[in-house]
C-alpha cells in the first residue's frame, strides 16, 4: 500500500466532524459564590446610580461660581491622589512613564468624578437644562440617567470651564504668538515669528 502524502492526511483529518469540548458543570459552591458576587455588583450599581444622579443635578443647579469651585477642588483632589498613589507604590520620581502610570491608576477609580467635572464645565460653557431636554427630546430631563447628562455635557468639549467658550483656533494661536514674541532671543526666531504672524493673517476667522 502506497504511503499517504502528508497533505492528503491533513485534508482527510479536516473532513472529520468536530465535537465541542464539554464544559464542566459548576458545582453548588461555585454557583452560590457567583450568585453572591453578581448580586453585590448589581446592588452597588443601583446604589451608585442614584448617588451620581443626585450629584449631577446638584452640580447643574449650582451657580456658575459654585461650579468653578467644584472644578478647582476636583482638579486639586485628583492631583493629591496621584501624588499619594505614586508615593504608596514607591514611584516617587516624576518621569513621563511614572506620571502616566499614576494618572492611569488613579483615573481607573475616579472616572465618575471626572464625569462630574465634565458636567460642571459644560454648564459653565453654555449647556442648559432646556438644551439637555431638547437634546434627548424629553419634557423632564431630570428623569434622564446621569450618563445621558454626561454625554450631553461632552458635546461642550471645547469649554474652558470658566463660563465661556474656549477661544477659536486662530484667536488662541494669535495669543500664543503674541506671548512668545516677548521672549524671542535670536534674529532667526524673530524672522520665523514674523512669518508665522503673516501666515496667521491669511487664515479664515
N, C-alpha and C positions, 0 to 999 in steps of 0.2 A: 504494500500500500504506500502510495506516494505521500511524503511528509507535507502536511498542510502549511502553506505560506503564512507568515505571521499576520499579514494584512487580512487574509481570509479569516483567520481566527478572530481578529478584532471585530470584523463585520458580523460573524456568526454570534459572538457574545453580545453584541449590541442589539440583536434581534430578540434576545430573551426578555420575557416580561419582567419588569422591575417591581419589586414589592417594597412598600414603605415600611421602614423600621417601626416596630411597635413602640409606642410611648408608654412608659410605665405609669400605672395609675398612682395618683397621690395618696399617701397614707392619711389616716384620720388626723394625726398630729399636724401634718403639713397643711391640710385643708383648714383646720382650726386656726393655725398661725396665720395663714394667708388671709382668712376672713377678718381676723383681728386687725392686721396691718392695714388692709384696704378700708375697713370701717373707720379706723383712726384717720387715714388720709382724707376721706370724704368729709368726715366731721370737721376736720381742720379747715378744709377748703370752704365749707359752708360758713363757718365762723369767720374766717379771714375775709371772705367776700363781703360780708356785712360790715366789717371793720373798715375795709378800704373804700367801700361805697360811702360810708359816713365821712371819712377823711376827704374824699374827693369833693363832696359838696360843701364841707366846711371851708375848703380852700377856695372854691368858686364864690361862696358867699362872703368871703373876707374882702376888705377894701384893698385897693392897689398897694398901699404901703405895707399892709399886712402880708400880702403875697411876696413883696420884695424881701421882707424879713424872713419869711419861710424859705425862700430860695437861698438866702445867705446862710441861714442856720443849717440847712440840709448840706450845702457845699462844705461848710465848716466841719460838721459831724462826719461826713464821708472822708474828708482829709484826715481827721483824727483817727478814724477807724483804720485807714490804710497804714498810718504810722504805727499804730498799736499792732496791727496784723503783721507788719514787716518785722517788728521787734520780737513778737511772740514766736515767729518761725525762724528767728536767727538771721533774717535778711536785713541787716542794718544799713547796707550800702544802698545808694540811690542810682545804681546803674539803670540803663534803659530796660534791661531784661528783668531785673528785680522789681522795678517800678511797674512794668506791665503785669508781672506775676501777681503783685499785691493788688493792683487795680482789679484784675480779673477775679481774684479770690474774694475780695470784698463785694464786688459788683454781683457776684453769684447769689449773695443772700441779702442784697439791698436793692434788688430790681424794682420792687414796688415803691420804695422810697423815691427812686429816680423817676418813676412814672408820676408820682405826686408833684415832683419838681416840674415835670413837663406840663402838667395841668396848670400849675401856678404861672409858669412862663407864658403859656398860651393866653390865659385870661388877663394877663397884663399887656398883651400884644394885639388885642382886638377880638379874641374869642368871646362869645356871648352865650347866654342861656338860650336866647332866641335863635342864634345861629346853630347851636347844638340841636335844638328841636327841628329846625329846618333841614339840617344835615341828615337826620335819620327819619324825617317825615313823621314826627310824633307830636302829640299835643302836650304831653308832660315829660320832659326829658329826665326828670328825677326818677323815673321808673326804668331808665336805661341801666345796663350793667356798667360798672365802673371802668372796665376796659374799653367799652364803647366810647366813653368820655375821653379816655386816654388817647384812643385812636383819632378822635376828632381833634384833640389838642395837638397831635403830631402833625396835623396839616398846617400848623403855625410854626413849623420848624425854623423859619428864618427869624424868629423873635429873638431879641436880646434879653428879654425877661424884665425890662425896666419900664414897661408901659408904652413902648413904641416899637415899630418895625425896625429891624436892622437896616443899616444903610444899604442902598443899592450897590452893586459891584463897582461901578465906575466911581461913585462917591467915596466908597471905602478905600479904593485904590488911590484916589487923589489925596485923601487924608494921610495915607501911608507914605506917599511920595513927599508930601509937604513936611511930614515929620522927619523923614530921612534926610531931607535937604540940610537940616541943621547940623548933621554930623558927618558930612562928606569931607574926606581928608585929602583926596588926590584929584588932580585935574581930570584923570580918566573917569573917576566916579562922577564928577560934576558933568562931564560931557554925556555920559550914559544916562544920568538923571534927566538932563535936558531933553535927550532923545525920547526917554520914557514919557515925559510930560507931553511932548509934542505928539507922540503916538496916542496917548490917552485922549487928547482933544479930538482925535479923528473917530473915536468910538461913539456909538449911539447912546443917548441918555436913557 
